[in-house]
Amino acid sequence: MAWNDETYLIGERVRVENEKNPGVVTRIDKERGLIYVLYKRMREEAYPYPEVIDQKIMIPLVQKKG
């Protein structure tokens, strides 16, 4: 996917492959190529960005853009 402004993903819920519950995107680090997702019990995981979205491993559950 190619978005003009990916920052709308911050604070949005996402479904990640092999994870039981959805998480929330906390930040996107473009320099290191990572996207951070916070799960229940304050567990934060880092995933390669933007590959994780392009390969449909992470699916944003965006209610509305804008």
Backbone torsions as a table, in degrees:
resi	resn	phi	psi	omega
1	MET	NA	143.3	177.5
2	ALA	-122.8	112.7	177.6
3	TRP	-110.4	150.1	175.9
4	ASN	-73.8	-37.1	-176.8
5	ASP	-138.2	100.1	-176.5
6	GLU	-77.9	-7.4	-175.1
7	THR	-66.6	-14.5	177.2
8	TYR	-67.2	-15.5	177.2
9	LEU	-72.4	-24.4	-178.6
10	ILE	-65.5	126.2	-178.2
11	GLY	91.0	-4.5	-179.7
12	GLU	-92.8	150.5	176.8
13	ARG	-77.4	145.5	177.7
14	VAL	-136.4	149.1	174.3
15	ARG	-104.2	126.2	-178.3
16	VAL	-114.7	136.6	178.6
17	GLU	-56.7	139.0	179.4
18	ASN	68.8	17.4	174.6
19	GLU	-116.5	136.0	-176.6
20	LYS	-68.5	-46.4	-176.5
21	ASN	-113.2	154.2	175.3
22	PRO	-69.3	158.9	177.8
23	GLY	-122.5	-178.4	-179.6
24	VAL	-123.2	131.9	178.1
25	VAL	-71.1	124.0	-179.3
26	THR	-98.5	-37.4	178.9
27	ARG	-161.8	161.0	176.9
28	ILE	-125.6	121.3	179.3
29	ASP	-107.2	96.6	-176.3
30	LYS	-70.5	-31.5	-179.6
31	GLU	-63.7	-42.7	179.6
32	ARG	-90.7	-12.6	-179.5
33	GLY	73.2	44.7	-178.8
34	LEU	-129.7	147.9	171.3
35	ILE	-123.6	132.6	-175.1
36	TYR	-105.5	133.9	-178.9
37	VAL	-124.0	131.2	179.8
38	LEU	-101.6	128.0	179.2
39	TYR	-109.2	178.3	176.6
40	LYS	-55.7	155.6	179.6
41	ARG	63.1	26.8	173.7
42	MET	59.5	34.1	175.9
43	ARG	-92.8	123.2	-179.1
44	GLU	-113.3	132.2	179.6
45	GLU	-120.6	146.5	176.8
46	ALA	-108.3	138.7	179.7
47	TYR	-128.3	152.4	178.4
48	PRO	-67.5	133.2	-176.6
49	TYR	-119.1	133.9	6.8
50	PRO	-96.7	7.3	-176.5
51	GLU	-56.2	-38.1	-176.8
52	VAL	-63.9	-31.4	177.8
53	ILE	-83.4	-40.7	-179.4
54	ASP	-62.3	-36.7	-178.0
55	GLN	-88.8	7.8	177.4
56	LYS	62.3	25.8	174.3
57	ILE	-78.1	-34.3	176.7
58	MET	-115.9	125.9	-179.3
59	ILE	-116.0	114.4	178.1
60	PRO	-66.8	137.0	176.2
61	LEU	-105.4	59.8	-173.8
62	VAL	-76.1	126.0	178.1
63	GLN	-75.6	-49.8	176.6
64	LYS	-154.0	144.3	-179.4
65	LYS	-99.6	132.5	176.1
66	GLY	132.4	NA	NA
